Amino acid sequence: MTVDEIRELINLAAETGIAELEVQRGDARVRIRRAGFANPPEIVLAPPAYAAAPSPVASPVAAPSVSAAAAPAPIPAIESTQQREEAKAVPDANITLVKSPIVGPFYESPSPGAAAFVLVGDRVQPGKVLCIIESMKLMNEIEAECSGVIERKLVLNGQAVEYGEALFAIRTV
């Protein structure tokens, strides 16, 4: 692969918002991982010797590792794992989870310096914009489908969300 081809792959990853891209041509393999939107893409070039399947016998030679500085920083949790599991279980019949209809980064406001669309404790009506999820350079507004009060915000601003992932818990009234 040429440097220009690698640059094109980096631009493709940045433009589409994908988290990881891996391309292999013959013995050359390039993997691009995006650690976050503020960090530049990480490029890992693995020679063919490392691409071989691991042997069942433990080797005394340590495998190459990514330094702590290059490793992506963990995303801080809004709530404990137990609280998230409780939110997913929805034991209270008056709680409605607003789930992501698409994959992409979650944004709580229309622009980086603007106020959030909704805060915990806000009253919402059907059609009220709760957040934006970016997908393929399109900003998709996610609206409330029921009346109620925002009980919990379940994801961080800028965090990538999956299809069906709970974004908000709304206590219906």
C-alpha positions in Angstrom: 0.0 0.0 0.0 1.1 3.5 -0.7 1.1 6.4 1.7 -1.6 8.1 -0.4 -3.8 5.0 -0.2 -3.4 5.0 3.6 -4.2 8.7 3.8 -7.4 8.0 1.8 -8.4 5.3 4.2 -7.8 7.7 7.2 -10.0 10.3 5.5 -12.7 7.7 4.8 -12.7 6.6 8.4 -12.9 10.3 9.6 -15.7 11.2 7.1 -17.9 8.2 7.8 -17.4 8.2 11.5 -16.6 4.5 11.7 -14.7 3.3 14.7 -12.3 0.8 13.0 -11.3 0.0 9.5 -9.0 -2.9 8.4 -7.7 -3.5 4.9 -5.5 -6.4 3.7 -3.8 -6.7 0.4 -1.6 -9.8 0.1 0.8 -9.7 3.0 0.2 -6.0 3.9 -2.4 -5.2 6.4 -3.5 -1.8 7.7 -5.9 -1.2 10.6 -7.2 2.3 11.5 -8.9 2.7 14.8 -10.5 6.0 16.0 -10.0 6.4 19.7 -12.3 9.5 19.9 -13.3 12.6 18.0 -10.7 14.8 19.6 -7.9 12.3 18.9 -6.4 11.6 15.5 -6.9 8.1 14.0 -4.5 5.5 15.3 -2.7 3.5 12.6 -1.4 0.0 13.3 0.7 -1.7 10.6 1.3 -5.3 11.3 3.9 -7.3 9.5 2.9 -10.7 8.1 4.7 -12.5 11.0 2.3 -11.0 13.5 -0.7 -11.8 11.4 -0.2 -15.6 11.7 -2.5 -17.6 13.9 -1.2 -17.9 17.5 0.4 -21.2 18.4 -1.0 -23.3 21.2 2.3 -23.3 23.1 3.1 -20.2 25.1 6.0 -18.2 23.8 8.5 -16.6 26.2 8.7 -13.6 23.8 6.1 -10.9 24.7 3.9 -9.8 21.8 4.2 -6.2 20.8 1.7 -4.0 22.6 0.3 -0.5 22.1 1.8 2.0 24.6 -0.5 3.4 27.2 -0.3 6.8 25.6 -1.6 5.5 22.3 -4.3 3.4 23.9 -7.8 5.0 23.8 -8.9 6.5 27.1 -11.8 4.7 28.7 -15.1 6.6 28.5 -16.2 7.6 32.0 -19.5 6.0 33.0 -22.5 8.2 33.8 -23.9 5.6 36.1 -22.7 2.3 37.6 -23.2 -0.9 35.6 -25.9 -2.0 38.0 -27.8 1.3 37.4 -27.6 0.8 33.7 -28.8 -2.8 33.9 -31.7 -1.6 36.1 -32.5 1.0 33.5 -32.5 -1.6 30.7 -34.8 -3.9 32.7 -37.4 -1.2 33.1 -39.1 -2.7 36.2 -41.3 0.4 36.5 -44.2 0.4 34.1 -44.2 4.2 34.1 -40.6 4.4 32.6 -40.2 4.5 28.9 -36.8 4.1 27.3 -36.0 6.2 24.3 -33.7 3.9 22.1 -31.4 4.9 19.3 -32.9 4.1 15.9 -29.5 4.3 14.2 -25.8 3.9 14.9 -23.6 7.0 15.4 -22.3 9.6 17.8 -24.8 11.0 20.3 -25.0 14.8 20.7 -27.1 16.4 23.5 -27.1 19.9 21.8 -27.4 21.4 18.3 -23.8 22.7 18.4 -20.8 22.3 20.7 -21.4 25.5 22.6 -25.2 25.4 22.8 -27.4 24.3 25.7 -28.6 20.7 25.8 -32.0 20.0 24.2 -33.2 18.4 27.5 -31.9 17.9 31.0 -32.8 15.4 33.7 -36.0 16.6 35.3 -37.3 18.4 32.1 -40.9 17.8 31.1 -41.2 16.7 27.4 -44.1 16.3 25.0 -44.3 14.0 21.9 -42.2 15.6 19.1 -39.8 17.4 21.5 -36.2 17.0 20.2 -34.2 15.1 22.8 -30.8 14.7 21.1 -29.1 14.3 17.7 -27.4 11.2 16.4 -25.0 11.7 13.5 -25.0 9.1 10.7 -23.1 9.5 7.5 -22.6 13.3 8.0 -26.4 13.7 8.6 -27.7 15.1 11.9 -30.8 13.0 12.8 -33.0 14.6 15.5 -34.4 12.0 18.0 -37.8 13.1 19.3 -39.8 12.1 22.4 -42.7 9.7 21.5 -44.5 10.2 24.8 -45.2 12.8 27.4 -43.3 12.7 30.6 -40.3 13.8 32.7 -36.7 13.0 31.8 -35.7 10.5 34.5 -32.1 9.6 33.3 -29.7 10.4 30.5 -28.0 7.1 29.8 -25.2 8.1 27.4 -22.4 10.7 27.3 -22.3 13.6 24.8 -20.1 12.5 21.8 -20.4 8.8 22.7 -21.0 6.4 19.9 -24.3 4.6 20.3 -25.6 1.3 18.7 -28.9 0.6 17.2 -31.5 -0.1 20.0 -29.2 1.3 22.7 -31.2 3.2 25.5 -30.5 6.9 25.4 -33.0 8.4 27.9 -35.4 7.1 30.5 -38.7 9.0 30.6 -41.2 8.7 33.4 -44.6 9.0 31.7 -47.3 11.0 33.2 
